[in-house]
């Protein structure tokens, strides 16, 4: 309890440091984040693809093609997950869009595309601020995947491989992310904690006597104390 009272006295003495630092952080954050302004709209569309290799047809012969076909599908999905995020695939999608009169650079396609894998299914999610353009990009990605996949893995997909669109998905609006919602509160909390730490540091560095306990801590006998 003694230490707790000491800490509270220090905070009471230097209260303006954490309060001031928090206020400055709030002012800076309001200027930079502008939370009162409406955020630009954002949309997403997720599609699911199945990637596989057709087993060889060998009549009257027992083979392990079923097992190796499933195994190959897993490896192909891993590979395609990286291919879809690459510049060559983005360039092919951009060229397909250009043929339709839609200008989207490969860099924009790469920056707005994410991939995921689950149970031998490849998920491709695309983000954009324009729902119509997002639909066009997603259609171009799907067409490039299903029609031109052999261009990126010719040895495996030229004859036996296949890419199928199993879920086209739909365009959905995206609300503020968790990071965006917690950005300002986290800044203020960190500023308050930093201010409290700075208050204790200042109290330690400034050699002043404020209370009777400060003198007694220096082994100085206190004869009397003048109340405030």
N, C-alpha and C positions, 0 to 999 in steps of 0.2 A: 504493500500500500504506500510505503514511503516513496519508493521509486515512481509509482504511478502519479503521486501528487507532485513530485519533482518534474515529471514530464509535462503534466498539465500546466504547471507554472511557466515552464519554458515556452509552451505553445501560446499561453496567454500573453506572455511578454513579446513574442515575435509573431503574433497572429497575422500581421499585415504581410509577411513574406509569402506564406501559402495562398492567402487570399489574393494578393496582388498578382502572383504568378498565374493563378487560375484565371483571374480576370483578363490578363494579357493573352493567355492562350485562347480564351473564349473570343476575344475581339479579333485575334488573328485568324481563328478558324472561321468565324462568321464572314470575314472579308474574303478568304480563299475558297471556302466551300459553298458559300451562298445557299444555305439550306432552304431559304424561302423561295428560291426560283424552281420552277418545275423542271424535272429531269427529262432529257430527251427520251422518246419512247424506244423500247428495245423489244425485239421478238426473237423467238427461237423455233427451230424445226428439227426434229429428230427422225432419222430413218434407220431401218435395220436391214442388214444384208447377210445373206448366207453365202459363204465361199467354200467351194469344195472341188474335189477331183473325181471324175467319173471312173468307177472301177473297170478294169479290163474285162471284156467278155470272152471267157475261155470255156466253151462247152465241154462237158464231160471231164472237167479237171477241177480238183479241189485247190483253192487258193486262199490266201489270207488277205485278199484285197479289201474285204470289208473293214478289217481292223486298220490296215494301213491307210485306207481312204479317210477314215475318221481322224487318224493321227495327222495325215497331211492337211486336212481341213483346219485343224488347230494351228499348225505352223503357218498356213496361208493367211489366216485371220491375223496372226501376229505380224506378219510381213505387211499385209495390206493396211493395218492400222498405222504403220509408219509411212507407207506409200501415199496414203490420202493426205497426210500432213506435209508431204514434200513439195518441192517447187515444180517438178515435172508434172505431177498430177494437177496442181493448181493452174499451171500453164495450159494444160489441155482443157480444163473447165473454162478458163478465161477465153480461150479460142472458140469454144462452142458457144459461149455467150456473145462473143463478138459477131459471130455469124448471124445471131438473132438481133443484132443492133443494140446490145446491152454492153456497156463498157464497165467492166470490173477487172481490176488488175490482179495478177497472181498473188501479189503480196496481200491484198485485201482478202482474198479467198483463204490464204493460209492463216491470216490473223483471226478470221471469224469461224474457223472450223476446228472442232474437237472430235476425238474418236474414243470409243470404249469397247470393251470385249466382255461378253458374258455367255457362257454355255455355247460356244462355237458360233456366236452371232456377233457381227461387227455393227456397232452403233455409230452413226455419224451425225453430229449435231452442228448446226450452222446458225450463226447469230447475225442479225442485221437490224438497222433502224427503220427500214422500209419493208413492210410485209410483202408487197408485190415483187420487189427485187429479191427478197429472201426466197420466195417461191421459185423464181426463175433460177437462182443459184442452186437451190436444192434439186430442181429438175435436171439441171446440167450435171451436177455431181452424180445423180442417180444414173443418168444416161452414160456418162463416162465410165462409171463403175461396171455397168452391165454390158455395155457394148464394146468398150475399148480396154477392158482389163488386161487382155493379152499383150497390149503394148508395154505394160510395165513388168509383167512376169511371163515373157513369151515361152520360155522352156516348159513351164508347168501348165499354162492356161491355153496355149495355142490349140491343142487337140482335145485334151481331156478335162481341162478346168472349166469352171463356170461360176459366175457371180449372179445371185438372184436377189432382187428387192423383195423382202418379205413384209416390210411395214413402211408405208410411205409417210405416215405421220401427218401432222397438221401444224399450222403456224399458231403459236401461242404467245401472248404478251408476257414479258418478264418484269416483275416488280423490283424494287431496290434490293440489292444483295445484303447479306448479313453484315458484311464489312462496311457497306455504305450506311446501314442503320446504326452501327455501333461506333463509327468513326469519331463523331463529336463526343459522345460520353466517355470513350476511352481516352481521348486527348485530355479531357478535363480531369479524369481520375488520375492519369499519370502526372499531370501538372500539379495536382493537389499533393500527391505523394512526394513528388520532387520538392515541392515547397516545404513540406514538413521536414524532410531530410535536410534541406538547406537551413531551416530555422535552427535545428539542433547543431548543425555545423557552425553557424554564426555564433550561437551561444557558447560553443566550446572554444572558438578562436578568439573571441573578445574577452580579455582578462578583466572582468568587472565583478564586483561583489554586489549581489542583489538582496540576499536574505541572510538571516542568522545561520542557516545551515551551510551557506557558502563559506562563512568564516570558520565554523567548526570543522568543516572538511579540511581546512588548512592548519588545523591544530592551534587555532587562535582562540583564547578564552574570551567569551562575550560577557561583559559585565552587565550591560543593560541594552534594551532594545526600545527605540523610540517608535511608537505606533504611528501609522499614517493617519 
